Structures are given as C-alpha cells and as structure tokens.
Amino acid sequence: MKLRLPRPTSVFTGIVMICLYLPIIAVVVYSLDKSADLIGWTGFTTHWYSVAFHDPEVRRDLLTSLEVASASTVISLTIAVCAGLWTRGASPRARRIFDGLTYSRIVLPEIVFALGLLILFSKLHIGYGVWAIVAGHVVFNSAYATIIIQARLASLSSTLEEAAADLGANRWRVFRRITFPLLVPAVLVAALLAISFSFDDVIVSQFLGGTSAEPISVLLLGMIRLHVTPEVNAIGTALMLITLVSFSTAGLITVLRPTGAGHLLALGRRAAE
Amino acid sequence: MSEAPAIAGDPVAARTASAEPAVRLVGLYRSYGDVRAVDGIDVEIADGEFFSMIGPSGCGKTTTLRMIAGLVEPSAGRIEVHGRDVTALRPHRRPVNTVFQQYALFPHLNVFENVAFGLRERRTPRAELATRVAEMLDLVEMTGREANRPTQLSGGQQQRVALARSLVLRPEVLLLDEPLGALDLKLRKQLQLQLKRIQQEVGITFVYVTHDQEEAFFMSDRVAIMRDGRIEQLGTPQRVYETPVTEFVAEFVGASNRFPARIVDVLGGDAYEAEADGIGRFRCQGVPRLVRDQSACAIVRPEAISVAPVTADRCGVTATVVDLAYLGHEISCLLEMPSGDQLSMSLRQQREPMEVGRSCGLSWRLDDIWLLARDDAGAQAAV
C-alpha cells in the first residue's frame, strides 16, 4: 500500500488549528493539574475549582456578570423585536439608514464606543457601575439581536399574519398569537448569543464598571496581571463551558425550529409514507 | 355526513333582512403608482351563489378578492356585504373569511387549534368551541386528525383544514384565492367536487378566484372573465361559453375557430347575415350592435364541427387533414382550408378513418356560429 502524503492545504490547516487550540487546551489541562507551577503534569485534581468556587470575590463578580448579562439581554431583545417589526414596514430609504446604524454598532471598535460612553456618562453625571456596563453591552448586543430577529422575520410568510387578521385577530393579537410564537426560536438564539457576549466582554466592562461593578471577566484580567494561578485556569475553563453550552443550545434550536423535535419526527414519518 | 350548520351569517339579521346581494362592489379601483391593477369594477354577487372570477395573470382578480377581504385598501370605490358598507373596516372586523392559495395554516398549532383560532379570538365558550370544530372537521372529512401538525398533512388535507378554519366562523361570504393551485390534477378534481358539495350544503356565498377556466365552470353559478382590471363578461358558464361578447372571452373560455367575416345584413334580434371566405354566406346569431359592412369575426367551436354534408341549416368547407392528436377522451384534428387558413376539429370517437392528407367535407350547424366584433389583440391576450 502506497503511503500518500497529506495535501499541503491539510497540513497548513492542521498547524493553524493546533496553534489556535493549544492555548485553550492548556488552560483546561492546567486547571486540573495539582501543581501551581505551570511546568509539568503532577496529577489530577479539582482543588482549584473548589478554590474558585469558595472565593468570595469570584462569587460576587460572577453574580455581577449574571446581572449584567440578563439585563443587557432583555433590553437588547426588546429593542431587536421592535426594530425588526418596524423595519418590515419601513420605506427602503429608512431601512437603509437603520441598517447602517445597526451594522455600525458591530463594526465600530469596542474601545471607541466604550471611551465615548465613558466621556458621555461623565458629562451627564451618570455614575459608573452595573447599569453603565449594561448600557455599553446593549450597544452591541442589540445590533446582533436585531440582525437575527430581522432574518427570522424575513423568512416568515406575511400570509400567516394576513390569515390571522382575516380570522378576527387585531394587530396586537396577531403579534401575540402568531408572530411572536414563531419568533421565539430566533429570540432564544439571540438571547444566548447576547449572554455569551456579555460574559466575555472586557473592554466596556472595564471602562464603565467604575469602582463598584466588576464582572468576572475584569476580575480574571486583574488576576492574570498579578500571578497566573490555576484558579484562573479553573475560572477560565468554567466560563468557556458556559459559552460553549450557550452556543451549542443556540445551534440546536436553529436546526430544530419551529416546532422542535416534533418537526424532525414529522419529516421522518412523511418520508416513510 | 354531519348536518349542515345553521344558515351562515353573523349577525343573522343581515341575511334574513332583505334580498340584498351578498357582495356589492361599486366603482372599485386600485392603482399601484401608474399601474391600474383594478380599473373600475361594478358587480353584485347574489346570496348563496358560487361566483368565480377568472382571467390571465395580472388581470386584477386576486387584488379584487383581497380588497373584499380588507387586506388591500381600494384607491376608490365601495364594498358592501349584505348592504353594509365595509370599505373602511379592517380585515378582522369584516364578516368575510379567506382561504389562501398557500393554505397559511399556522405551523406552531395543531389542526384543532388552527380550526379553533377564530373562535378563540371571539372568546367562544369551550363546549361550543369543541362542538363547532368537530362539526367542521367532519364536514371536510378530517375527523381524527385534530392532534396533527400542518407539516404532517398532505396538500389536499391542509387545504381542507384551511377551509374548515374559515367556515367554522360562519362568514357571510367565503373568499377563495386559487385554493387548489398547488395540487395535482386528480386531487384538484376531487376537491372541486368537495368544495361544490360543501358550498351547497352550507349555503354560504363563495367568491372564487382561479386562472383555470374548467375549474371555474365546473363549480360556479356565474363567472366573471376579467382582463386588465375590468370585467369583460359576467354570466353563467353556458352563456359565457356559447355567447362570448369579445374575442378575448371566446379564446379564454375555450378553443375556437375564428373566421374573418363581413356583415352583409342586419336582421334584427341579434341575428345577422354574414359572409366569410371559403364558407360563403350564412345567417347566424351574434353580439348586439354590429353594423352593415363591419369587419367581424365568426367563431365556431371545434366540437361543433363534424364530417357531414352541407344542408339547409348547416354550412361548411372542404379541408385537408394536416395533423391528428389522440388525447384520450377526444381526437383533435387540424385541417387546412383551400384559403390556407387552419381549422381545428375535435371528435369524440373516430367514426370515419381520419388520416393526414385526407380531404374531408366538413360542416356545422348555423346555430353553432357566433358573430363578434373583431379584436385581434384581445384574442392574442387570452391565449
């Protein structure tokens, strides 16, 4: 049997993947390593996870992160749904302007608008803290959410809403009974995305946190500067897992919408008929 | 089979009050920029009638239907349902319901919830709601499928659920927008029969839009042939087929042989004496108000022609067979006259041996000739 050499592109891809994932794997591995020196493997332990879990700073900051994530997600989703519904009926020109505003919030470097908000809040004498961070997160989370909701709305046939109106539902009832239920998968996906982005965010959180609010991402940044203990690895791994689970759930929902597993079962049954 | 639900109409008073037409459209217009989708419609649809609007794509039939439903706002004109002006009412307030071409069943609700949707909007008490839904599912022969989702149903089944969903609300008028368009031929025929049966049982006025002339003829009491936003002719299928008012209508409702003819004499009572190349002079009926020496068009349907000698009440030509097509239920023959024009004849059975190249003496009854004003553009538009 002739041994075939791998293609150059495969080799290159392999090298890139290793370079990308090696640091991440290292974090996970060393979070489970007994020794505090990041030299060699000395044995398996969950000690560092326990240290992190009992660390009062970590607990307080995790709570802060959760508060910020939930608040910014709820506000962003509300903005996104309203925006999505409005752009459907807007004139092409208005739509273009609005889309520009949406995409600019994604494209603009975070440090730019973090700095802008810092100055703005200072001028308006608005205090820094949890709600300032929430405001900062809403800036980009609402943009991502808007795009997701707009995409889902575009795929919904307007005939469904016409049928609902024809059958006696006024505009609010049409939204409540037809539009929103069909939007729920997109809303869930947008929510999971927003929560992940909120958790991971460092720049806005640092600029606008002030002295009172410190999300866990900022705490990690601080801990790394002092000394890289395995506790940091443990927290990092835990955060990665949260993000991973969120994204996977979002992915599953995208595949299984709109009626969930029943949809796949139905397709299978019909194929069999 | 369930008993038909009580006479439709909500409020009932509207129906029993007077002989008001179910729908009256007065001076209905709808433009989109410079385009006039609906260009002046005046029509009265009788109570309990099965009324169809047919015509080529873009003739305005769907726009008209959607204006009755309230989904499109008229640019001008008035819409009345049983005498009540509904023009300003939003769709959810109108006593009419629509069955859509793509069924528009709600994918996140099962069959029961789909059919119950309108009743829930009206806050119908649970017991009554369950009874009415069951009754309607029985009418459309979908009992036992309450728990299914729309994606689990076939096209024909989905259409029946859509029908039940609208009928359960006992609308004063039911609007149907090409509901059978997405189905195959066999299923279409089955559903046409069912629709006709249901309409007769329930007694609701049906306003039906389709591009399929045969479908409309099969089910309707009256049809309106539309073109460029206007009604070209309105009448029973028989009247429209046998006495079309324009070449467009004649071509749209069926194949026809058209002979250019000249009016020789006006005999009164819509009877004329005319002359056509290759056929000679003949007397026949036609549209009113044709005048002497007018350039007209005589139409004869392919099924009216047969291989038979010319007699006193018949006229005909000799022609040569150019093409034969066996369609199953009929044989379609294409023949060429000495003048070079072509004739189409359809035979039920092959009584005589027909073959390409054979010369035949053809004839048809004078009664089967119909005279129209010439309108080549109209004839082309209908094809």
Contacts between the chains, C-beta under 8 A, distances in Angstrom:
chain1	res1	chain2	res2	distance
A	157	B	102	7.1
A	157	B	104	7.2
A	159	B	100	5.6
A	159	B	102	5.9
A	159	B	104	4.5
A	160	B	104	5.4
A	160	B	106	6.3
A	162	B	71	5.4
A	162	B	91	7.4
A	162	B	98	7.7
A	162	B	100	7.4
A	162	B	104	7.1
A	163	B	98	7.2
A	163	B	100	6.1
A	163	B	104	3.9
A	163	B	106	7.6
A	164	B	106	7.5
A	164	B	117	7.2
A	165	B	70	8.0
A	165	B	71	7.5
A	165	B	90	7.3
A	165	B	91	4.5
A	165	B	92	5.1
A	166	B	69	6.1
A	166	B	70	7.8
A	166	B	71	7.3
A	166	B	91	5.1
A	166	B	92	7.3
A	166	B	96	8.0
A	166	B	97	5.8
A	166	B	98	4.8
A	166	B	166	7.8
A	167	B	92	7.5
A	167	B	97	6.6
A	167	B	117	5.3
A	167	B	118	3.8
A	167	B	121	6.5
A	167	B	165	6.9
A	167	B	166	7.4
A	167	B	169	6.8
A	168	B	92	4.9
A	168	B	118	4.8
A	168	B	121	3.9
A	168	B	122	6.1
A	168	B	169	7.1
A	169	B	92	5.7
A	169	B	117	7.8
A	169	B	121	5.2
A	170	B	90	7.5
A	170	B	92	5.4
A	173	B	92	8.0
A	173	B	121	6.4
A	177	B	117	7.6
A	178	B	106	6.2
A	181	B	108	5.1
A	182	B	107	7.4
A	182	B	108	6.1
A	258	B	107	5.8
A	258	B	108	5.7
A	259	B	107	6.5
A	259	B	108	5.9
A	259	B	149	6.1
A	259	B	151	7.4
A	262	B	149	6.5
A	263	B	149	8.0
A	263	B	151	6.5
A	266	B	149	6.1
A	266	B	151	4.9
A	266	B	152	4.6
A	267	B	151	7.3
A	269	B	152	6.7
A	270	B	151	7.7
A	270	B	152	6.7
